[in-house]
Amino acid sequence: MQMKLMLVDDHPLFIEGLQYLLGTHEIDVIGVANNGREAFEKASILKPDIILMDIRMPGGSGLDALKLIKAEMPDIKVVMLTTSDEDDDLFDAVKCGASGYLLKNTNAQNLVDMLSSLEKNEVPLSPGLAARLLKEFRRNTSNQMTQEISEDAMHGQLTDRQLEVLEMVAKGVTYKETGEILGLSERTVKYHMGRILELLHLENRAQVIAYAARMGLTEYK
């Protein structure tokens, strides 16, 4: 079944360009909105599968809309868009239920690939944003997504190979690139990630990054 997508941004030219781009890849854009308030209203009517939403807009921010949408329509996946990997709202967006966080300069093919991975319950994060998110988790170790993790007990359940995969993914490396670095197929990397999530009782890549931060598995300068 074809994914139903809604776009939210206060720049009409950006919306039109993105809508055309997605159309060339046979992705159905069922609606657009210019601010967070309008996004919530249209999402209630259109019921999209995925919303791509700018985080900073006059007349209702993307973060405010995210909170409302996830509270009322939790099945809708919301991916936040930003122009900078230094966006201070990154951590708050993930805490509020964002399913991904992408830079607006992401190229077309990567965007389409990330949307496809989102349908498989993977979390799309631009590499630079994954690094920043890791730093934010380090500074917020009391975050609700990591409070109940018993690190020492669960860490010992991972094999050396799973630890290698965990470290790569926490750095923002794609599954395909991880496979190339470790000499594995992309399918094998996905299998290892599935086992890691199962063994650590985690749900998605954002929580993997939180876990890696608490365990000191990854260092960013």
N, C-alpha and C positions, 0 to 999 in steps of 0.2 A: 504494500500500500504506500502511495506517495506521501511524503511528509508535507504537512501544512505549516507554512511559515508566516510569521508576522514581523514586520520591520518597524522599529521605533527610533526616530532621529529627528532633530529640529532643523536639519539642513536638507531641503528638498532635492538638491542636486546629488547629494550623497545617496539619498533614498532611491532616486530614479536610476542612478548608475548601478547600485547594488541589486535592485529589482531586475534590471536587464541582465546583469551578470548571472544571477541565480536562474533566471528563465532559460538561459542558454545551456544550463546544466539540468534542465527539466525539473527544477525545484519550484513548487507552486507557492507563490506569495499571495496569500488570501486577503491581506490587508496591511495598511500602514497607519502609523500614528505619529504625531509631531511632538508629543510630550508624555510624561508619565501618567497624568490624569486620563488623557485620551487612550493611552495604551491599556489601562485597566478596564475602561468602559468597553473598548472594542474586543478585548480578550474575552470578556464576559459573554459577548454575543457570538464571536467567530470561533471560539474554542480552538485556537491553533495548537499544533503539537509542540512547536518551538517558537520562541520569541527572541530575535536579535535586537538588543536595546542599548542605545547610547546611555552612558551613566550620568552625564551632566547636561541637563536641558532646562530652559526656563519654563515656567508653567507646570512644574511637576517633575522632579528628578527621576532618573531611572532606578535609583536605590529605593525611593519611596514606593514607586510602582512595583518593584520586585517584592517588597514586603506584603503589599496588598494582594498581588497575584498569587503568591505562594500560600498566603493564608486562606484565600477563597478558592483557588484552583491549583492545588498542589501538584497535579499531574502534568501541568504545563512546564516544559523545560525552558528556562530563561538563561540566555547567554549574554553577558554584558560586553559592550564594546567600548574601547577607550583609545585615546590617541597616544598615551604614554605608559610605559611600564613602571612609572613612578606614581601612578594614581593612588592617592591615599585611601580611596574607598574600596580597594581590592579585598582586603581582609573582611570588611563589613559585608560586602556582597556575598562572599563565600559563606559567611556565618548565616546570612539571611536566606540561603538556599539557592544561590546562583548555580547553574549546572555547568558553567564555563565562563571564561574571561579572556577575550581576544583583543589584540591590537588591531586598529583599523587599517594598518598597512599590511595585514596578512594577505598573501597573494591568493588569487582565485582558486587554484587547485587545492591549496592547503585549507582554505575555508570550506570548500565542498567536502574534502576528506574529513575535516573535523565535525561537520554536521552529520556525516554518515556515521562517524564513531559515536556521536552523541546518541544516535538511535540504538546503539548497542550498549548504552549505559556507561560509556567511557566519558571522562571529563576533559573537554578541550581547554587547554591552557597554552598560550604562547610561551615559548621557552623563557624569555625574560621575566614574564609574569610568574612563572613557576618558581624562579629564583627569589623573586620578591615575596611571594607567598610564604616560602620557607622561612625567610627572615621574620616575617610577621608572626608566624607560629612560634618562633623562638622567643619573641618578645611577649607572647601572650600564652604562656604555658598553662594557664588555667582555663583555656578555651573549652567549651562544652564538648567539642568533638574528641578531645583527647583526655578528658578527666578520668574516664572509666577504663582506660587501657592499662592492663597490667603488663608493662613492657618486658620485664625480665623473664617472666614465665613464657610469654608468647614468642619473644625473640629467639629463644632457644629452639623453637620448633622449625625454624627456617633452615633450609640447606644453604650451603655456600653459594650455589648458583642462584637461588631465590634472593639471597642478600645482594648479589651483584645486580640482578634485575631491579630490585627494590631501589637501590641507590641510583641507578640510571633514570628510572621513571620519576623519582623524586626531584631529579635535577631538571626535569622538563624534556628529557630526550624521548623522542617518539618510539613506539614499539618497533617500527621498521629499523630505525637507526640503532636502537638497542641490540636488535638481532645482528646487525652488521658488525657492531663493535665486539659482541660476545661470540660471534660465529654461530648464531642460532637463526632459525626461521622466524618470521614474524608470528606465525601461528604458535610456535613453541613459547615465544615471549608472552603471548596472550594467555597461554595455558598456565605459565608460571605466575602471572599476575592474578589469575583466577584463584590459584591455590594460596597465594599470599593474602588476598582479601579474605578468603575462607579461614585460614589459620589465625589471622590477626583479628578476625571479627570486625573488619572494616567494610565500608560500602562503596567507596569511590577513590579516585586519584587524589582528591583534596585531603582526604583523611590519611592516605599513604604519605603525603608530604608532611602532614602534622606528625605522624609517627616517626618518620625519618628525622625530623627536627629534634624531637624529644630524645631520640636515641643517639643523636650526634653522628648519624651515618653519612651526612653530606655537609660539606663546608663550602660556603660562598664568601668571597672576599668583598 
